[in-house]
Amino acid sequence: MYNILTKYYLIHTNAKILLLWLGVLGLSALPNLATFPAQYFGQKGNFVNRYLAKWSWGWTLSFLTPYMILTSYVYSESLKRGIFAVFVRLMICTGFWYFWTVCIFHTVQNNFGMCYDSLRNPALNITDRSTCLGKKYQWTGWDISGHAFILCYTSLMITSELRIAQKWRNITTEAARHLMNQTKLLERVKSRQKRTRKAVEILFCANCALELLWMFSLVNTCLYFHTFMSKAFGTLFAIISWIATYDGLFNNSVFPIYPGYGPIRGIICDDNKKSVKKNC
């Protein structure tokens, strides 16, 4: 299973971005062209939506964090620096998630819309969602899809972190070539990779399964929930966030903290990072 997933499942992140963008736009346009029959996963209260997708950020961190820590334990020159880089990435990604979903999306939804009273007449004197709902009225606002954002962003995040697995089983062989004059470091890499190999492979497969679940939930979101523009903007902000983090902040020459960075970075580089290419 691990070999199949590393060979066929992981694709270049740029290709993943294109597929997500075209997929969300295409699927989101279908409800405007045809009526889809009601089904369980098209209901807001379905199990996946209520208990998994709604808490997708927490689930993603729960599955991805141990994988990131174990792999950094092997490839980092210093364990402290490796774990520090992992938590910096996670904190920055969490910051982007919080900024968009809580600060921006909620602000737009709460302040850009119209309040209607019980007779469906516009309540022009009420200009915010909380006051409108407090009076038991109905608020119709412009909503940016937080589901589309978080499902796309976590998918890109998982893909970026898992890409090092494509060369993971050959890490000791390649490390011998890169670290031939650093015996202690070479032995440490071999020992750590041997101790963590099974756990890393299990966590890799678990994260692949989790991302497939997010993609399933994204398809349902596109077909049954939110408007076309709502999902388009949610996806767009997710792509912008990935570019700002994994292709920008984490991939700088001053303090690089991208996945796989370390003394043997040449064998686990991500081919979409220009600064990494110089070391490959």
Order of alpha helices (4+ residues) and beta strands (2+ residues): alpha-alpha-alpha-alpha-beta-alpha-beta-alpha-alpha-alpha-alpha-alpha
